[in-house]
Amino acid sequence: MLASKPSEAAASVIEVPAANVAASAPAVTPAAALPSAPRLALSRFFCEYYIFNAIILSTYALLRWRFQDSPLPTAFGVRLYEVNDFNMFERHASLTCIAMMIWHSSKARCLDAAVSSVTSYSQLFVLGMAFAANKALFLYYGLAFLTVFLLFAEPIHAKFAAAWEEMLPDRFNRIVAGLDPDSADVTWVVLFYAPFSSVFRQLSAPLTEIASRYKTSNLRFVRIDVGEFNALATKIGIEVAGRSVQMPTVALYEKGTELARMPSRSGSGNKWQGKDFTKQDVVAKFELDMRFARAMASGSETRRVAGPVGRNVVSVEESKKGK
């Protein structure tokens, strides 16, 4: 079992022999056929972050009711805008923000990123209209959005922690050094992440799908919080920052050797390959369909299936004997 913090309870795992899995598990599907993010439970969007943002945004109706058909104020006798009334400025601002919403949402790599873009441009629209109408209202809205940002983080998929097992740096260092005998035949997909990274939070849903779909006893998906363990991040060349293109980073290890990484540097320059990676990019880059099919074709292979929290890892046969 992977090392874990005493304060956190890791989801247990039941080892199911491949022979039993073959009878019930569906055939291996290509990356394009993986369930899409919209099929996941959408309950994560009904959290404090989005609820409070929605409440603040809804108050724009009151602002509009108060200032519609009113001339825009001037600063020191000088008009700051080419348009001179609230309704006309609103049309310009709304068309601009809607166009940017559509553009960024269409380019989003997952549903969570699209929802985040819509929320951000909605905030920008309300702030812009408040600034045009009344500078005091602009300050109030700015403080309200900042308070929500500081108190509540964007949601993480509810099953992420169970799908990606936690690993501590000591165990990772032993694996890379070839000093962990239990991992000799294991392929490790390692996620280096920081909880404060908004990009990581947006990718938590597709990352959960990948781990839940492909993990077996010899194809393991683990996570390391490099936001907490900065020394490990420096050692393996990962920059930890809120807007770093390396947050998160996914790497593939076999026999202590790193075989692939996303995103990765292009040559010796500062260009990055795969910095906007998607679920399908990870599956293709790490050849997970091939690795999963090869693992399940092995008679000794077992598939890892999430079980009740707090129970030990047992096989199906052992659980039957215990009854």
C-alpha positions as CSV (number, residue, x, y, z in Angstrom):
1,M,0.0,0.0,0.0
2,L,1.2,3.5,-0.7
3,A,2.2,5.7,2.2
4,S,-0.3,8.2,3.3
5,K,-0.7,11.0,5.9
6,P,-2.1,9.8,9.2
7,S,-4.7,12.6,9.1
8,E,-6.2,11.5,5.8
9,A,-8.2,8.3,5.3
10,A,-7.5,6.7,2.0
11,A,-10.1,4.9,0.1
12,S,-9.5,1.1,0.3
13,V,-9.2,-1.1,-2.7
14,I,-10.4,-4.5,-3.5
15,E,-8.3,-6.6,-5.8
16,V,-10.4,-8.4,-8.4
17,P,-8.8,-11.2,-10.5
18,A,-8.7,-10.5,-14.2
19,A,-10.7,-13.6,-14.9
20,N,-13.6,-12.3,-12.9
21,V,-13.3,-8.8,-14.4
22,A,-13.3,-10.1,-18.0
23,A,-16.8,-11.5,-17.5
24,S,-18.3,-8.3,-16.3
25,A,-16.0,-5.4,-17.5
26,P,-16.7,-3.9,-20.9
27,A,-14.2,-4.2,-23.7
28,V,-11.3,-1.8,-23.8
29,T,-12.5,1.4,-25.5
30,P,-10.4,3.9,-27.4
31,A,-9.7,7.3,-25.7
32,A,-12.3,9.1,-27.8
33,A,-15.0,6.8,-26.4
34,L,-14.3,7.7,-22.8
35,P,-17.2,9.2,-20.9
36,S,-17.2,13.0,-21.4
37,A,-17.1,15.4,-18.5
38,P,-20.7,16.5,-18.9
39,R,-21.8,12.9,-18.0
40,L,-20.2,13.2,-14.6
41,A,-22.3,14.2,-11.6
42,L,-22.7,18.0,-11.8
43,S,-23.1,18.4,-8.1
44,R,-19.6,19.8,-7.7
45,F,-20.9,23.0,-9.4
46,F,-23.5,23.5,-6.6
47,C,-20.8,24.5,-4.1
48,E,-20.1,27.7,-2.1
49,Y,-17.8,29.2,-4.8
50,Y,-20.4,29.1,-7.6
51,I,-23.4,29.7,-5.3
52,F,-22.0,32.9,-3.8
53,N,-20.8,34.1,-7.2
54,A,-24.3,33.5,-8.6
55,I,-25.9,35.5,-5.8
56,I,-23.5,38.4,-6.4
57,L,-24.0,38.3,-10.1
58,S,-27.8,38.2,-9.7
59,T,-27.8,41.6,-8.0
60,Y,-26.9,43.2,-11.4
61,A,-30.6,43.2,-12.0
62,L,-30.9,45.9,-9.2
63,L,-28.0,47.9,-10.6
64,R,-29.5,47.8,-14.1
65,W,-33.0,48.9,-12.7
66,R,-31.4,51.8,-10.9
67,F,-29.2,53.1,-13.7
68,Q,-30.9,52.2,-17.0
69,D,-31.7,55.1,-19.3
70,S,-29.4,57.3,-17.2
71,P,-26.4,59.2,-18.6
72,L,-23.0,57.9,-17.6
73,P,-21.2,60.1,-15.1
74,T,-18.1,62.1,-16.0
75,A,-14.8,62.4,-14.2
76,F,-13.5,66.0,-13.7
77,G,-15.9,67.1,-16.4
78,V,-14.5,64.7,-19.0
79,R,-16.5,61.8,-20.4
80,L,-14.5,58.6,-20.2
81,Y,-16.6,56.6,-22.8
82,E,-17.5,57.0,-26.4
83,V,-21.1,56.1,-25.5
84,N,-23.1,58.4,-23.3
85,D,-25.8,56.3,-21.6
86,F,-26.1,53.2,-19.6
87,N,-28.1,51.1,-22.0
88,M,-25.7,51.7,-24.9
89,F,-22.7,51.0,-22.8
90,E,-24.4,47.8,-21.6
91,R,-24.9,46.6,-25.2
92,H,-21.2,47.2,-26.1
93,A,-20.0,45.5,-22.9
94,S,-22.3,42.5,-23.1
95,L,-21.5,41.7,-26.7
96,T,-17.8,41.9,-26.0
97,C,-18.0,39.6,-22.9
98,I,-20.4,37.1,-24.6
99,A,-18.0,36.9,-27.6
100,M,-15.1,36.2,-25.2
101,M,-17.2,33.7,-23.2
102,I,-18.0,31.7,-26.4
103,W,-14.4,31.8,-27.6
104,H,-12.8,30.6,-24.4
105,S,-15.5,28.1,-23.6
106,S,-15.1,26.5,-27.0
107,K,-11.4,26.2,-26.4
108,A,-11.7,24.9,-22.9
109,R,-10.2,21.5,-22.3
110,C,-13.0,20.3,-20.0
111,L,-16.4,21.3,-18.7
112,D,-14.9,22.7,-15.5
113,A,-12.7,25.1,-17.4
114,A,-15.6,26.3,-19.5
115,V,-17.8,27.0,-16.5
116,S,-14.9,28.9,-14.9
117,S,-14.5,31.0,-18.0
118,V,-18.2,31.8,-18.1
119,T,-18.0,32.8,-14.4
120,S,-14.9,35.0,-14.9
121,Y,-16.4,36.9,-17.9
122,S,-19.7,37.4,-16.0
123,Q,-17.7,38.9,-13.1
124,L,-15.8,41.1,-15.6
125,F,-19.1,42.3,-17.2
126,V,-20.7,43.3,-13.9
127,L,-17.5,45.0,-12.7
128,G,-17.3,47.0,-15.9
129,M,-20.9,48.1,-15.7
130,A,-20.5,49.0,-12.0
131,F,-17.4,51.1,-12.8
132,A,-19.3,52.9,-15.6
133,A,-22.3,53.6,-13.4
134,N,-20.9,54.3,-10.0
135,K,-17.4,54.0,-8.7
136,A,-18.5,53.1,-5.2
137,L,-20.5,50.2,-6.5
138,F,-17.5,49.0,-8.4
139,L,-15.5,48.9,-5.2
140,Y,-18.3,46.9,-3.4
141,Y,-18.5,44.4,-6.2
142,G,-14.8,44.0,-6.4
143,L,-14.6,43.4,-2.6
144,A,-17.5,40.9,-2.8
145,F,-15.8,38.9,-5.6
146,L,-12.5,39.0,-3.9
147,T,-14.0,37.8,-0.6
148,V,-15.6,34.8,-2.3
149,F,-12.3,34.0,-4.1
150,L,-10.4,34.1,-0.8
151,L,-12.9,32.1,1.3
152,F,-14.0,29.5,-1.2
153,A,-11.9,27.6,-3.8
154,E,-13.2,26.2,-7.1
155,P,-14.5,22.7,-6.6
156,I,-12.5,19.4,-7.0
157,H,-14.2,16.3,-8.3
158,A,-15.7,14.4,-5.3
159,K,-14.0,11.1,-6.4
160,F,-10.6,12.5,-7.2
161,A,-9.0,11.5,-3.9
162,A,-10.2,7.9,-4.2
163,A,-9.2,7.6,-7.9
164,W,-5.7,8.9,-7.4
165,E,-3.9,7.2,-4.4
166,E,-1.7,9.5,-2.3
167,M,2.0,9.0,-2.4
168,L,4.6,10.7,-0.2
169,P,8.0,11.8,-1.4
170,D,9.9,9.1,0.5
171,R,8.1,6.4,-1.4
172,F,8.5,8.2,-4.7
173,N,12.3,8.6,-4.1
174,R,12.6,4.9,-3.3
175,I,10.8,3.9,-6.5
176,V,12.9,6.2,-8.7
177,A,16.1,4.9,-7.1
178,G,15.0,1.3,-7.7
179,L,14.9,0.5,-3.9
180,D,11.2,-0.4,-3.7
181,P,10.9,-4.2,-4.4
182,D,7.1,-4.1,-4.5
183,S,7.1,-1.7,-7.5
184,A,9.4,-3.7,-9.8
185,D,6.6,-4.7,-12.2
186,V,4.4,-1.7,-11.6
187,T,3.9,1.2,-14.1
188,W,3.2,4.4,-12.2
189,V,1.2,7.3,-13.5
190,V,2.2,10.1,-11.2
191,L,0.2,13.4,-10.8
192,F,2.2,16.3,-9.4
193,Y,-0.2,19.0,-8.3
194,A,-0.9,21.8,-5.9
195,P,-4.4,22.2,-4.4
196,F,-4.3,26.0,-4.9
197,S,-3.9,25.7,-8.7
198,S,-7.1,26.6,-10.4
199,V,-6.0,24.7,-13.5
200,F,-5.6,21.5,-11.5
201,R,-9.1,22.0,-9.9
202,Q,-10.6,22.4,-13.4
203,L,-8.8,19.2,-14.6
204,S,-9.8,17.1,-11.6
205,A,-12.9,15.7,-13.3
206,P,-11.1,14.3,-16.5
207,L,-8.2,13.1,-14.4
208,T,-10.6,11.2,-12.1
209,E,-12.1,9.6,-15.2
210,I,-8.7,8.5,-16.5
211,A,-7.6,6.9,-13.2
212,S,-11.0,5.2,-12.6
213,R,-11.0,3.7,-16.1
214,Y,-7.4,2.4,-16.4
215,K,-6.0,1.6,-13.0
216,T,-5.0,-2.0,-12.2
217,S,-2.7,-3.5,-9.7
218,N,0.2,-3.1,-12.1
219,L,-0.9,0.2,-13.6
220,R,-1.1,2.6,-10.6
221,F,-2.3,6.2,-10.5
222,V,-0.9,8.2,-7.6
223,R,-0.7,11.9,-6.7
224,I,1.9,13.9,-4.9
225,D,1.1,17.4,-3.5
226,V,4.2,19.4,-4.6
227,G,2.5,22.5,-3.2
228,E,3.4,21.0,0.2
229,F,6.6,19.2,-0.8
230,N,8.4,22.0,-2.7
231,A,11.8,20.3,-2.4
232,L,10.6,17.3,-4.6
233,A,9.1,19.7,-7.2
234,T,12.5,21.5,-7.4
235,K,14.3,18.2,-7.6
236,I,12.3,16.9,-10.6
237,G,12.2,20.3,-12.4
238,I,8.6,21.4,-11.7
239,E,7.8,25.0,-11.1
240,V,5.1,25.4,-8.4
241,A,3.0,28.5,-8.8
242,G,-0.7,29.3,-9.2
243,R,-0.4,30.1,-12.9
244,S,2.6,27.8,-13.7
245,V,2.2,25.9,-17.0
246,Q,3.5,22.9,-15.1
247,M,0.5,22.8,-12.7
248,P,-0.5,20.1,-12.9
249,T,2.1,17.7,-14.4
250,V,1.5,14.1,-15.2
251,A,4.4,11.7,-15.6
252,L,4.8,8.0,-16.5
253,Y,7.4,5.8,-14.6
254,E,8.5,2.3,-15.2
255,K,11.3,0.5,-13.3
256,G,12.3,3.9,-11.7
257,T,12.7,5.6,-15.1
258,E,10.5,8.5,-16.3
259,L,9.2,7.6,-19.8
260,A,7.0,10.5,-20.5
261,R,5.7,13.8,-19.0
262,M,2.9,16.3,-19.7
263,P,3.6,19.1,-20.1
264,S,7.2,18.9,-21.2
265,R,9.8,21.3,-22.4
266,S,10.5,21.4,-26.1
267,G,14.2,21.0,-26.5
268,S,16.3,23.4,-24.4
269,G,14.0,26.4,-25.0
270,N,11.1,27.7,-23.0
271,K,8.4,26.4,-25.2
272,W,6.1,23.8,-23.7
273,Q,4.5,20.8,-25.4
274,G,1.1,19.7,-24.0
275,K,0.7,22.6,-21.6
276,D,-3.1,22.6,-22.5
277,F,-3.4,18.8,-22.4
278,T,-6.8,17.1,-22.3
279,K,-8.0,13.7,-21.2
280,Q,-7.5,12.2,-24.6
281,D,-3.9,13.7,-24.8
282,V,-2.9,11.9,-21.6
283,V,-4.4,8.6,-22.8
284,A,-2.6,8.8,-26.1
285,K,0.7,10.1,-24.8
286,F,1.0,7.3,-22.1
287,E,-0.6,4.7,-24.4
288,L,-3.0,3.8,-21.6
289,D,-5.3,1.8,-23.9
290,M,-2.4,-0.5,-24.9
291,R,-1.0,-0.8,-21.3
292,F,-4.5,-1.5,-19.9
293,A,-5.2,-4.2,-22.5
294,R,-1.8,-5.8,-22.0
295,A,-2.3,-5.8,-18.2
296,M,-5.8,-7.4,-18.4
297,A,-4.6,-10.0,-20.9
298,S,-2.2,-11.3,-18.2
299,G,-3.7,-14.1,-16.2
300,S,-2.1,-12.9,-13.0
301,E,-3.4,-9.3,-13.4
302,T,-6.0,-7.9,-11.1
303,R,-8.0,-4.8,-11.5
304,R,-8.3,-2.3,-8.7
305,V,-11.9,-1.4,-7.8
306,A,-12.7,1.1,-5.1
307,G,-14.1,-0.4,-2.0
308,P,-15.5,0.8,1.3
309,V,-13.3,3.3,3.2
310,G,-11.2,1.9,6.1
311,R,-11.0,-1.8,4.9
312,N,-7.8,-3.5,4.0
313,V,-6.8,-4.5,0.5
314,V,-8.1,-8.1,-0.1
315,S,-8.8,-10.3,-3.0
316,V,-12.3,-11.5,-3.9
317,E,-11.4,-15.0,-2.8
318,E,-10.1,-13.8,0.6
319,S,-13.2,-11.8,1.2
320,K,-15.4,-14.8,0.4
321,K,-13.4,-16.9,2.9
322,G,-13.9,-14.3,5.6
323,K,-17.7,-14.5,5.3
